[in-house]
Amino acid sequence: MTDTLAPRGTQSSSRRIVTEIPGPESQKLHARRVATVSAGVSATFPIYVDHAHDALVVDVDGNQFIDFTGGIGVMTVGHTNEALVQAVTEQVSKVTHTLFAVAGYEPYIAVCELLAKHTPGTFAKKSVLVNSGAEAVENAVKIARKHTGRTEIAVLYHGYHGRTNLTASMNYNMHPYGTGFGPLAGSVHHAPNSSPFHDGLTGAQAAERTITHLEKRVGASQIACLFVEPIQGEGGFIVPAEGYLGALVDWCRANGIVYVSDEVQSGMARTGAYFASEHFGIEPDLVTSAKGIGGGMPIAAVTGRAEIMDASHPGGLGGTFGGNPVSSAAVVAVFNEVEKRNLLGEAKRVGATLMPLLLDLQKKHPVIGDVRGIGAMLALEFVDPATGKPAADVTKAVQTHALHKGVLILTAGTFGNVLRFLPPVVITDDQLREAVAVMDDALSSL
């Protein structure tokens, strides 16, 4: 194991723990944090990052970690990607901000052109750029309501869409995201999803259940939009049964409902396709994107059918920092890197390497109830082998063990019993094997 990160542009499989976790410098920073940062901001890991590259993160104490979190799906192209850093540096020295609605600039337009090209569907598309995934979701709701003249919003069980007032209402788990912050937004209707591991239904059966619920509870003629994560993120990387999403799209088309694919977490090369919807052969009316498209810079988008996107009157969409020129330059660099370095292929490689390792882990440890996901978006669900009930304690124990051994992993799932893996797609096979070996050690020690 090396003492420092490998030179920029090279790969390393190293992880190195040189202090207790957290180390003394992280402890000092945490004391400063407690004094000045709102307690409402959670702290998953007790470490503070100093620098990072590709799939390695180094904290202020010199501890080096393999990163399976990727900034919760943001760092698809890897930490401090050279092309992205160069693009941002060049742009920040030219123009940092004007507000696109006042005086436009080319990078904003270039981003919209790239999104029109790479989101599913060959129809004419337009976009609006904003700052975050939640803001993209809110704007997609506005656009769908304006286009349809309807008010009601449909979402699925175990979905997650953000922490604003409206998006907290759209989340399946309002707690903790909406706890004590009410009253939350109304006109949001939750319907059963497809979760093969839990419900055992075919795609057609699950779709019939979803549609029946919405038709009886709300009425299709009242619904402006249906929001669906093609692979549910915070809900536990739930991959729907075959045919489920297609049936929902068909129902939406037949009833004048705008089908919105929330690809904030699953989009931008994460699954081996530009957008996860492609794996299911569907063409959403609108797509929300964020996280990975900016490679670490704050930016998000709503992209969709031109006639729907143009429903808004001038001034109805936008915001001060939406599509900031520096963030837009980062998006262009990310798209270029995906093409140049075949990062769609790299995401598939991650899945092809990691999935068999996880399946072997499942054979060895009966507490692993399910292994699922696509590409570089994979997960383990832990359940009590005797009862089938969620084993959140095991999930937390593995996460904690991995942290102290130099691997950063996130939990997920409504019951907190899922480990989700969102590594940069440039992670090496050796790093993947090393991380899985750490998880194997954790499970063996329980």
N, C-alpha and C positions, 0 to 999 in steps of 0.2 A: 504494500500500500504506500502511496506517495504522500508527501507532506502537504502538497499544494495541488491546486487544480492543474490539469494538463494545459499546455500552451493553447492559446485560442485557436480554434479550428481543428483540434485533434480530439480524440476520445480517450477516456480513461474509465476503468471499471472500479476505481478505488472508492472506498469509504474509510473514514478514519476518525475515531473518537479519542480525544486527547484529554478531556476533562470530564468531570461529572456532568450530567444533564439535568438542569441547565448549568452552564459554566458560570464563573464569577462575573464575566462581563455581561452576559445575558441577564444575570440576576440584577446587576446595577441598572441596566436599561429597563427591566421590568419594574423596578422601584420607581423610576421616573415616569413610566407609563401609568402606574396606579395613581400617581399624584395628579396627572394632568389629562389623561385620556378617559373618556366616558366608559363606565363599567358596562354599558350596553354593547360595546365592541368586544366580541369573544376572543379568546386566545387558545387556539387548538394546541399549539406546541409552545413550550416554555423557552424557546430559543429565538434569537434575533439574527437575521441574515446580514452578512457583510458583503459577500459577492457570490456570483453563480455563473456557470457556463454549461450549455447543453443540458445534461440531466444531473448535474452535480451542484449542490448548494453548500456553501461554507458559512458557518455562523461566526459571530464576533469573537468567539473563543478558539477558533481554528478547527472546530469539529466539522467534518466533511460528510455529507449525506447524499445518498441516491434519492432523487426526487421522483416519487410516484404520484405527486399531487399536481404538478404543473400549474401552480397558481389556480387550482380548480379548473383545469382545462384551458388556461390562457396560453401557456408556453408550449404550444404544439411544435413550433419550429425550433425550440430550445432556448434556454436562457442566453442572453447577450449574443444573439445571432449576429454575425458580422455584417451581413448585408442590411439588416434592419437598423443596427446601430449607425451604419454609414448613412442610410437614407434619412434617419431622424436628425443626425448631426448636420447634414447638408441643408435640410429644410429649416431647422431652427435658426440657422445663420442667414436665411433669406427672408422668411415671413413666419412669425409665430402665431399671429392671429389678426383677422380683420372682421370676422363674422360673415359667413358665406352669403347671408341674406342682404348684406350691405354692399360688400365688394367681393365678388367671387374669386375663385382660384382653381387652377387646373387639378390639383390632387383630389379635391372633392368629386369632381366629375369623373376622374379616372377610377375612383373607388366604385361609383355607381355603375360605370361601364363593366367593371370586373364582376360585380354582383349580378348584373343582368346576364352576363355570359355564363356564370358558373352556378347560379341557383337552378333548381329543376324546372323544366319547361322551356319550350322553344318560342312561346308567345312573347309579345312586346312587354318589357318590364321597366319599372322605374323604382327609385329608392329615395328615402330620406335618411340622413345620418344624424345620430344622436350620441349620447354619452355612455349609456349603460344598458345592460340587458333588460332591466325593469323598465327603463324609459322607452326602449323599443317596444316592449309588450304594451305599455300604455298607449303609445302612438298607434300601434296596430289596432287596438280596440277603437280608438277615435276614428281611424280611417274606415274600419268595417261598419261602424255605426253610421257614419256619414254616407257611405255608399249604399247601405241597405235601408236606411231610415228606421232601423229597428234598434232596440235598446239592450236586449238580453245577451249575456255572455255564457257560453258553455265551456266547462273544463272537466278534466278527468281526475278520478281518485288517484292519489299518490303523486300528483303533479306538483311542480314548483315553478313559480314565475317571477318572484322578486320580493322586496321588502317595503315597497311603497304602500300607500293606503289601498289602492286598487289591487295591486299584484298580491299583497298579503291576503286579500279576500279571495283571490284566485287560487292560492295555495291549498292543497289538501290539508296539510298540517298548519293551520293558522297559529297553533302554538308551536314554537315561541314567537314566530315572526309577527303575529298580530296581537299577542297577549297584552291587555291593558291599554292598547292604542286606539280602541274603538271610539265612536262607532265606525266600523269599516264600511267599504263601499257595498252597495246592494246590486241587484240584478245579475248576480253570479250564481250559476247552477252547476253543481258537481254531479258527475255521472260515473258509474263503474267503468273501470279500464279493462284492458287485457293483460293478464299476468299469468302466463302458462304454468309456472311453478306452483302458484297458489290456487288458481281456479280450475286448471285442467281443461279449460274450454278451447275449442277450435277458434280460429279467427272469426268465422261466420257466426258462431254462437255468441262470442263476446261482443261482436258488433251489434247483433240483434238486442242483446241486453242493454248496451249503451244507448242505442237509438230508442228503444222502447221507453227507457227511463226518461229521456229528454222529451219525447213526444207526449208522454202522459203528464210529466211534471210541469213542462214549460209550454210546449207546443212549438213545432218547427217554424211556424210562421212568425214567431216572436223573436227568434234567435238571430242575432247579427253575425256572430262568429263562434266557431268551435276552435279552441286552442288545444293543440296536441304536441307533446314532445315525442318525436318518433322513437327515441330511446329515453325513458324517463331518467333524469339525472339524480336530483336529491332523493327521489323516491326509491332509489336503489338500483339504477341501471337496468330497469325493467324493459326487456325486449318483447314487443307484442307478438302474438301468434300470427302466423302467415295469413294474409288476407284481411286482417282486422283493419288496418289503416285504409286500404283500398275501398273497403265497404263504407267507411265513414266519409271518405271523399265523395263517393257516389251519392250518398245520402245528402251531403251538403249541396252538391251540384243540383240535385233534383228539387231542393227546397230553398234555393237562393241564399244559402248560408255561406259566409266566407270561411274557408278552411285555412287556419293559420298553423304553420309548422314552427314551433318554438325550438330553434336550433342554436340557442345561446350556448349550450354546453356540448351538444353533439355535432355542431357544424365545423366547417373549415378544416377538413382533412383528418379530423379526429378518428373517424371510423374506416378510413381507407377510401372514402368518397368525399367530394367537397362538402356535401350535406347528406346527413344520414337518411333523409327521405328517399334518396336514390336507391338505397338497398331494398326498399319496399315498392318501388315502381310507381310512386305517386308524384303528382305535380300540385303542390299547394298553391292556393291563391295568393297568400302572403307568407313570407319567411322572415322571422326575426333572427338576427345574428349579432354576436358580440364576442367576448372572451378571445378565442383563438385568432379572429381576423386581425386584431391589432398587435399581436405578439408582445403584449405587455403595456401598450399604450391604450388609454381609455377611449373607446369608440364602439358604437353599435349601429345597427341599421334595421330598417324595415324595407323589404324588397318584395315587389309583387306585380300582379297584372296592372298594366299601365292605366286601364280605365278605372280600376279600384283606387290606385294610388293618386290619381288625378281628381278624385271625388272631393278632396278638401279644397276650400277656397284659399287664395294666396294669404299667407300670414297665419294660417291655421296650424301649420307644422313648423318645426325647427326649434332653435334655441341658441343661446349665446355661444356655447362651445361645441355644438353639434357639428361633427365633421371638421374639427380643428385641423389646420393644414399640416401640423406636425404628426398628429395621429393618422391623418389620411395618408401621408407619405409612408407611414409604417405599414398600413394595410396593403398598399401597392407592393412594398418590399416582401411582405408575407406571401402574397399571391405569386410573385416572381420566384421566391424560394421554393414554394410547393412545386412549381413547374420545373425549375432548374435542377432541383435535387431529388425529384421524384418522391416527394414526401407522402403522396397517396400510397405509393408502393411501400414506403417505410412504415406507415401505419399498419398496412397489411402484414408486413414482416413482424412487427411487434405482436400482433394478434396470433400469427402463426407460431411464434416462439413461446409466447406467454400462455396461451390457452392450454396446450398439452401439459405444461408444467403445473398449471392450476388443477387440471383434471387428475394428474397424478397425486397432487396434494389431497384432493377430495377422496381418492381411493384409500389413502393412508389415514385420513382423519374423518371419521363419520360425522363430526360436528359440522362439516361443510355440507350444507343441504343442496346448494345450487351453485354452478359456475356458469356465467352468462356474459354476453356482450359481443361487440363487433370491433375488430381492429384494435386500436389503442384505447378502447373504452370498455374495460372488463371489470368484473366484480365477483366476489365470493359472498354468499349469504350463509350465515351461521344459524343453525337451529339445534335444539336439544334432540339428540337422536331418538330418545325414548318418547318424547311428547310432540315433537315437531314445532314447539313454541320457539319464538325468537330468542337467540342466545346473545344478547347485547353485551353481556359480561365477557364473553369470549372475544368478541370483536374488539372491545376496548383493551383487553389484555394483550392481544396480538399487536395492536397499534402502539401501545406503550412499550412493549418489548422491542419492536422494530425501531422506534425512536432511539432507544438507548444503544441499539446496535448499528445505527447509522442509516436507517431507511425511513423516509417520511411517507406515511400512508393516511388517507382520509377515510372516515366512516361515512355512511349514508343509510338510507332506508327509513321509512316511517317509524320503525321500532329500533333504529340504531344498531341493527345486526348485520350490516353489510359493509365490507371493505371494498372501496372502489379504487380503480387504478387508472390514472390519467397522466402517464408519464409523457415528457416530450417524445415525439416520434423518432428523434435522433438518438434515443437511448440505445446502448449496445446490447447485444444478446448476452454478453457476460454480465452486464449490470442487471438485466432481467433475471438471470439465473441466481445471481447473488442475493437479490431481494427476496426471491421465492425461498431460497435456502434459509434466510432469516425468519421468514414466516413459518417454515417447517419447524425450525428450532423452537419458536414461540409455542406452537401448538403441541409439540412433543413435551414441553416443560410444564404444561398446564396440569 
